[in-house]
Amino acid sequence: MAMKRCPVCGERYSDTYRYCPFCEEEEMEREEEPRRVPSRSGRRVGGSRQPNLVTPTLVVLILLMAALLIYLLWGDKIAEKFKKDDEPDQPGVENTVPTPPEVKDPVAADPNLVDPVDPVDPEPDGNMPDNPDTVTPPVTVPPANPVSSFETANALPGGLTLSKSDFTRSVSEGAWQLKVSGGSGTYTWISQDPGIASVDSSGSVTPISAGNTTILVTDGSKKATCIIRVTGGSSTGTTSTPSTGTSGSGSTGGALKAGPATVINGGNGVRVRSGPGTSYDILATVPNGGSVRVGQSAGDGWYEITFSNVGGVTTTGYMKGEFLSN
């Protein structure tokens, strides 16, 4: 095998090579050298890394929120504790409440011990009474009459019941006995105007002069009233009951007859009732001198009458005979 010398590099190589292998090797090294990336300094080619601020910001916010929550929940207690710690203790002053001394009951401690008797108080002049064992009996003051006047008694509530609540009595007919029930049994009788009709302690009403007045009875806690209408005449002073049957008025002196009649002794007028008695409803008031027609007797001095009411309506009712004359 023959050897050849390279005219470029001067190296000898076998003639089996077409080109100098040494020159080809150098050329290949030159071609590969620009492709290598130098890394001698160990630094990255990319840009520098920026610091992350999110994490510390979150940590600070969490701490602030925790501090705010603690202040809202326990801020007053913490401030009070610090305030107490800052206050200096006053020397010689104790914050204790003194306990009152225990008082022992001598009777409870010794059952055989008798309660001491209170000493007798001296008299105002300083001298002891001659006989301290003498007890002066209390003076009993009789209660004042709470119903000494008609106005006082009339202010009491109702509750008693009288045998009459409204009746008419002529002076010539004498006294009339009222009866009361529903009370304690001890009654006080009062006349509003004794000049028209008087009443005694038993409830006997005596007509004195013409007019209307009220008789009141009370047992101290309840009352009842009765209106008495006194017609003219002279008092006989005797106690009687109202006339029954067909006796007429004081002016006629006889029984009423069926037919026309005139209202008398009426003063401001006479009431017409729906029945023969003052407990019945009032239908109308006929003026003194008014004309009516008598029907028949209803007993107890009452008569059935007919009269012309307001508007010309013919009305039937009842009136006491002493107020009628025909």
C-alpha positions in Angstrom: 0.0 0.0 0.0 1.5 3.3 -1.2 1.4 6.5 1.0 0.6 10.0 -0.2 1.4 13.4 1.3 -1.4 16.0 1.6 -0.4 19.2 -0.1 -2.6 21.2 2.4 -1.7 19.9 5.8 1.4 18.0 4.8 0.3 14.8 6.5 0.9 11.4 4.9 -2.1 9.2 4.3 -2.9 6.0 2.4 -3.6 6.2 -1.2 -6.8 4.4 -0.6 -8.3 7.7 0.6 -9.5 9.9 -2.1 -9.1 13.0 0.1 -6.9 13.7 3.0 -8.7 12.3 6.1 -6.9 14.8 8.3 -8.2 17.8 6.4 -11.7 16.3 6.3 -11.6 15.9 10.1 -10.5 19.5 10.7 -13.2 20.7 8.3 -15.9 18.7 10.2 -14.7 20.2 13.5 -15.0 23.7 12.1 -18.5 23.0 10.9 -19.7 21.6 14.3 -18.2 24.3 16.5 -20.8 27.1 15.8 -23.6 24.7 16.9 -22.4 24.2 20.4 -23.9 26.5 23.1 -21.4 27.7 25.5 -22.4 27.2 29.2 -19.2 28.0 31.0 -20.9 30.6 33.3 -23.8 28.4 34.3 -26.4 31.2 33.9 -29.7 30.8 32.1 -30.3 32.7 29.0 -34.0 33.5 29.9 -35.1 36.6 31.9 -34.8 36.9 35.7 -37.7 35.6 37.9 -40.0 38.2 39.6 -40.7 37.9 43.3 -44.3 36.6 44.3 -46.2 39.2 46.6 -49.6 37.3 46.8 -48.7 35.0 49.6 -47.4 37.6 52.1 -50.4 39.9 51.4 -52.8 37.1 52.2 -51.0 36.3 55.4 -51.2 40.0 56.5 -54.9 40.2 55.7 -55.6 37.0 57.7 -53.8 38.4 60.7 -55.7 41.7 60.6 -59.1 39.9 60.4 -58.2 37.7 63.3 -57.2 40.7 65.4 -60.4 42.5 64.5 -62.5 39.5 65.5 -60.8 39.1 68.8 -61.4 42.8 69.5 -65.1 42.6 68.7 -65.6 39.5 70.9 -63.4 40.1 73.9 -62.2 43.8 73.5 -64.2 45.0 76.5 -63.0 42.3 78.8 -59.4 42.8 77.7 -59.6 46.6 78.2 -61.2 46.1 81.6 -58.5 43.7 82.6 -55.7 46.1 81.6 -57.6 48.9 83.4 -57.7 46.9 86.6 -54.0 46.0 86.3 -53.1 49.7 85.8 -55.0 50.9 88.9 -52.8 51.0 91.9 -54.0 49.4 95.1 -54.9 51.9 97.8 -52.9 51.1 100.9 -55.0 50.4 104.0 -58.3 50.0 102.1 -59.9 46.6 101.8 -62.7 45.9 99.4 -64.5 43.6 101.8 -68.1 44.2 103.0 -68.3 43.9 106.8 -70.4 41.0 108.0 -73.0 42.1 110.6 -72.7 40.4 113.9 -75.0 37.5 114.4 -77.8 38.2 116.8 -78.9 35.2 118.8 -82.4 34.8 120.0 -82.2 34.0 123.7 -85.5 32.2 123.6 -84.5 30.0 120.7 -81.2 29.2 122.5 -83.0 28.4 125.8 -86.6 27.2 125.4 -87.1 27.5 129.2 -86.4 31.3 129.0 -89.5 33.4 129.1 -89.8 36.5 126.9 -89.0 39.6 128.8 -92.0 41.9 129.5 -91.8 45.3 128.1 -91.4 47.9 130.8 -94.3 50.3 131.4 -93.8 53.6 129.7 -93.6 56.5 132.1 -96.3 59.1 132.0 -95.5 62.4 130.2 -94.4 64.1 133.5 -91.8 61.3 134.1 -93.7 59.6 137.0 -94.6 55.9 136.8 -98.3 55.1 137.1 -99.5 54.0 140.5 -100.8 50.7 139.3 -99.0 49.6 136.1 -101.1 46.3 135.9 -104.3 48.2 135.5 -105.4 48.3 131.8 -107.6 51.2 130.8 -110.4 49.9 128.6 -110.6 51.5 125.2 -113.2 54.1 124.7 -115.8 53.0 122.1 -117.0 55.9 119.9 -120.3 55.2 118.4 -120.1 55.4 114.6 -121.6 58.5 113.0 -124.8 58.0 110.9 -123.5 57.9 107.3 -126.9 58.7 105.9 -127.8 61.8 108.0 -129.1 63.7 104.9 -131.1 62.9 101.8 -128.2 63.8 99.5 -125.8 61.5 101.2 -128.2 58.6 101.2 -129.3 59.2 97.6 -125.7 58.7 96.5 -125.8 55.0 97.7 -126.5 52.3 95.1 -129.8 50.6 94.9 -130.6 47.2 96.1 -133.6 47.6 98.4 -137.3 47.0 97.4 -140.3 49.1 98.4 -143.9 48.1 98.3 -144.6 51.2 96.1 -142.3 53.1 93.8 -144.7 55.8 92.8 -148.1 56.6 94.2 -150.5 59.5 94.7 -152.0 60.4 98.1 -154.5 63.1 99.1 -153.9 65.0 102.3 -157.4 64.0 103.4 -156.6 60.3 103.0 -154.0 60.4 105.8 -150.9 58.3 106.2 -149.8 55.4 104.1 -147.5 52.6 105.3 -144.5 51.7 103.0 -142.9 48.3 103.4 -139.2 47.6 102.5 -137.3 44.3 101.9 -133.9 43.2 100.8 -131.7 44.8 103.4 -130.1 44.2 106.8 -133.3 44.9 108.8 -132.2 48.3 110.2 -133.5 51.0 108.0 -133.4 54.8 108.0 -136.3 56.7 106.4 -135.8 60.2 104.9 -138.2 62.6 103.2 -136.7 64.9 100.6 -139.3 67.6 101.4 -141.0 67.0 104.8 -143.2 70.0 104.0 -145.0 68.0 101.4 -144.8 64.5 103.0 -143.2 63.3 106.2 -142.1 59.8 107.1 -141.4 58.2 110.5 -138.9 55.5 111.5 -141.4 52.7 110.6 -142.0 53.9 107.0 -145.4 55.5 107.6 -145.8 58.4 105.1 -148.0 61.3 106.0 -149.1 63.8 103.2 -148.8 67.4 104.4 -149.4 69.6 101.5 -149.9 69.4 97.7 -146.8 68.7 95.7 -144.4 65.9 94.7 -141.5 64.6 96.8 -139.3 61.5 97.2 -139.2 59.1 100.2 -135.9 57.3 100.6 -135.1 54.3 102.7 -131.5 52.9 103.3 -129.8 50.3 105.5 -126.5 52.1 105.3 -125.2 50.4 102.1 -128.2 50.2 99.8 -131.2 52.3 99.1 -134.7 52.5 97.6 -136.8 55.5 96.7 -140.5 56.1 96.2 -142.2 59.2 94.6 -145.3 60.4 96.4 -147.7 62.9 94.8 -149.7 64.7 97.3 -153.0 66.4 96.4 -154.7 69.2 98.3 -156.9 68.8 101.3 -156.6 68.8 105.1 -154.6 66.2 107.0 -156.5 63.7 109.2 -153.4 62.3 110.9 -154.6 58.7 110.6 -153.0 55.8 108.9 -155.0 54.0 106.2 -154.6 52.1 103.0 -155.6 53.4 99.5 -159.2 53.2 98.8 -160.4 50.4 96.6 -163.5 50.1 94.5 -165.2 53.1 92.9 -164.4 56.0 95.2 -164.0 59.2 93.2 -161.8 62.2 93.6 -161.8 64.5 96.6 -163.7 67.2 94.6 -166.6 65.0 93.6 -167.1 63.0 96.8 -168.8 60.2 94.8 -168.2 57.3 92.5 -167.2 57.9 88.9 -169.6 57.1 86.2 -168.9 55.7 82.8 -168.8 58.6 80.3 -166.9 61.9 79.8 -164.7 63.1 82.7 -162.3 65.9 83.4 -158.8 65.7 84.8 -158.4 67.5 88.1 -155.8 68.0 90.8 -153.2 67.3 88.2 -150.8 70.3 88.7 -148.6 69.9 85.6 -150.6 67.0 84.3 -151.5 63.4 85.2 -149.8 60.3 83.8 -151.8 57.6 82.0 -150.4 54.1 82.6 -150.7 51.0 80.5 -152.2 49.1 83.5 -153.9 49.8 86.9 -150.7 50.6 88.9 -147.7 52.9 89.0 -145.4 49.9 88.0 -146.9 49.9 84.5 -145.5 51.9 81.6 -146.4 55.6 81.1 -148.4 56.0 77.9 -149.0 59.8 78.0 -149.6 62.8 80.3 -153.0 64.5 80.2 -152.9 68.1 81.3 -155.0 69.4 84.2 -158.5 70.1 82.9 -158.1 67.7 80.0 -161.1 65.6 78.8 -161.2 61.8 78.9 -163.8 59.2 78.8 -164.2 56.8 81.8 -164.8 53.2 80.9 -164.9 50.9 84.0 -163.3 50.6 87.4 -160.0 48.5 87.5 -159.9 48.3 91.3 -157.7 49.9 93.9 -159.0 53.3 92.8 -157.9 53.0 89.2 -160.2 53.5 86.1 -159.9 52.5 82.5 -160.1 55.6 80.3 -159.8 56.6 76.7 -158.5 59.9 75.4 -157.2 61.5 72.3 -153.5 61.2 72.2 -151.0 63.2 70.1 -152.0 63.2 66.4 -155.6 62.5 67.3 -155.0 58.8 68.0 -157.6 57.4 70.5 -155.6 55.7 73.3 -156.8 53.4 76.1 -155.1 53.6 79.5 -155.5 53.7 83.2 -155.7 56.7 85.6 -156.3 57.1 89.4 -159.9 58.1 90.2 -158.9 60.9 92.5 -157.7 62.8 89.4 -161.0 62.4 87.5 -164.3 64.1 88.0 -167.6 63.7 86.1 
